[in-house]
Amino acid sequence: MKAKTAFISLVLTVVLCGCDAQGPKIEAIDSQSKTLSCYLNGSPAQILITKGSLDASLLYDGKEMKANLLEVKDFYQIIMRFDPQIGQLKINKMGNELTQLKSGNEQRTTCITELKKS
């Protein structure tokens, strides 16, 4: 029994030592030009991001709105002219989840990232 416990302990030590203590490497959202395709209020929306710039464009409901991305600890706040139909938006660091805060309700949707040639 002691041999089995020692073996399991040794295996766990080897496995854990091989893990990256820093976690996954997350690139800045503006490291490459891209389009994030998400849904707002059940309708498709796109966020266009240009490499090297935290300026963005939001395409929604047939309109293009200028926006800025403000980097916060673990997400990007989307700063734009307030629209009561949209509310406040933020995108996670990975760029694959959009959070919409509207009328006190928070809704999260998955985004698909399409990288652009720059």
C-alpha positions as CSV (number, residue, x, y, z in Angstrom):
1,M,0.0,0.0,0.0
2,K,2.9,2.4,0.9
3,A,4.5,1.6,-2.5
4,K,1.4,2.5,-4.4
5,T,1.0,5.8,-2.5
6,A,4.6,6.6,-3.1
7,F,4.2,5.9,-6.8
8,I,1.1,8.0,-7.1
9,S,2.9,10.8,-5.3
10,L,5.9,10.6,-7.6
11,V,3.7,10.6,-10.7
12,L,1.8,13.7,-9.5
13,T,5.0,15.5,-8.7
14,V,6.4,14.8,-12.2
15,V,3.1,15.9,-13.9
16,L,2.7,19.0,-11.8
17,C,6.3,20.1,-12.3
18,G,5.8,19.9,-16.0
19,C,2.8,22.3,-15.9
20,D,3.3,26.0,-16.7
21,A,2.7,27.9,-13.5
22,Q,1.9,31.0,-15.5
23,G,-1.1,29.4,-17.2
24,P,-2.0,29.8,-20.9
25,K,-0.3,32.7,-22.8
26,I,-2.9,35.2,-23.9
27,E,-2.0,37.6,-26.6
28,A,-3.3,41.2,-26.6
29,I,-6.6,41.5,-28.4
30,D,-4.9,43.9,-30.9
31,S,-2.0,41.6,-31.7
32,Q,-3.5,40.9,-35.1
33,S,-6.3,42.3,-37.2
34,K,-9.5,40.4,-36.6
35,T,-13.3,40.3,-36.7
36,L,-15.2,39.0,-33.7
37,S,-18.6,37.7,-34.7
38,C,-21.1,37.6,-31.7
39,Y,-24.8,38.1,-31.0
40,L,-26.4,41.1,-29.4
41,N,-30.1,41.0,-28.5
42,G,-30.3,37.8,-30.6
43,S,-29.0,39.6,-33.7
44,P,-25.6,39.2,-35.3
45,A,-22.9,41.8,-34.5
46,Q,-19.3,42.1,-35.5
47,I,-16.4,43.9,-33.7
48,L,-13.6,44.8,-36.1
49,I,-10.2,45.3,-34.5
50,T,-7.1,46.5,-36.3
51,K,-3.6,45.2,-35.4
52,G,-1.8,47.6,-33.0
53,S,-4.9,49.7,-32.2
54,L,-7.5,49.5,-29.5
55,D,-9.9,51.5,-31.7
56,A,-12.6,49.2,-33.0
57,S,-15.8,49.3,-35.1
58,L,-19.0,47.7,-34.0
59,L,-21.4,46.6,-36.8
60,Y,-24.9,46.0,-35.5
61,D,-28.4,46.3,-36.8
62,G,-27.1,47.8,-40.1
63,K,-25.1,50.5,-38.3
64,E,-21.4,51.0,-37.8
65,M,-20.4,52.5,-34.4
66,K,-16.9,53.6,-33.5
67,A,-15.6,52.2,-30.2
68,N,-12.5,51.9,-28.1
69,L,-11.3,49.0,-26.1
70,L,-10.1,49.7,-22.6
71,E,-8.0,47.0,-21.1
72,V,-9.1,46.0,-17.6
73,K,-7.6,43.3,-15.4
74,D,-9.2,40.3,-17.1
75,F,-11.4,41.8,-19.9
76,Y,-11.7,44.7,-22.4
77,Q,-14.4,47.2,-21.7
78,I,-15.9,48.4,-25.0
79,I,-16.3,52.2,-24.8
80,M,-18.7,53.8,-27.3
81,R,-21.6,56.2,-27.5
82,F,-24.3,54.8,-25.2
83,D,-27.2,53.0,-27.0
84,P,-30.0,51.9,-24.7
85,Q,-30.7,48.9,-27.0
86,I,-27.1,47.7,-26.5
87,G,-26.2,48.8,-23.0
88,Q,-22.6,48.2,-21.9
89,L,-20.3,45.7,-23.5
90,K,-17.1,43.9,-22.5
91,I,-15.1,41.2,-24.2
92,N,-12.9,38.6,-22.4
93,K,-9.1,38.6,-22.9
94,M,-9.3,35.5,-25.2
95,G,-11.8,37.4,-27.4
96,N,-14.3,34.5,-27.5
97,E,-17.0,35.8,-25.1
98,L,-19.0,39.0,-25.2
99,T,-20.8,40.2,-22.1
100,Q,-23.7,42.6,-22.5
101,L,-25.1,44.5,-19.5
102,K,-28.4,46.1,-20.2
103,S,-31.2,47.2,-17.9
104,G,-29.4,45.5,-15.0
105,N,-29.3,42.1,-16.7
106,E,-26.0,40.5,-17.8
107,Q,-26.0,38.2,-20.9
108,R,-22.9,36.3,-22.2
109,T,-22.6,35.1,-25.7
110,T,-19.8,33.2,-27.5
111,C,-17.8,35.0,-30.2
112,I,-16.1,33.5,-33.2
113,T,-12.8,35.1,-34.2
114,E,-11.8,35.5,-37.8
115,L,-8.2,36.6,-38.2
116,K,-7.4,39.0,-41.1
117,K,-4.3,39.2,-43.1
118,S,-2.3,42.3,-42.2
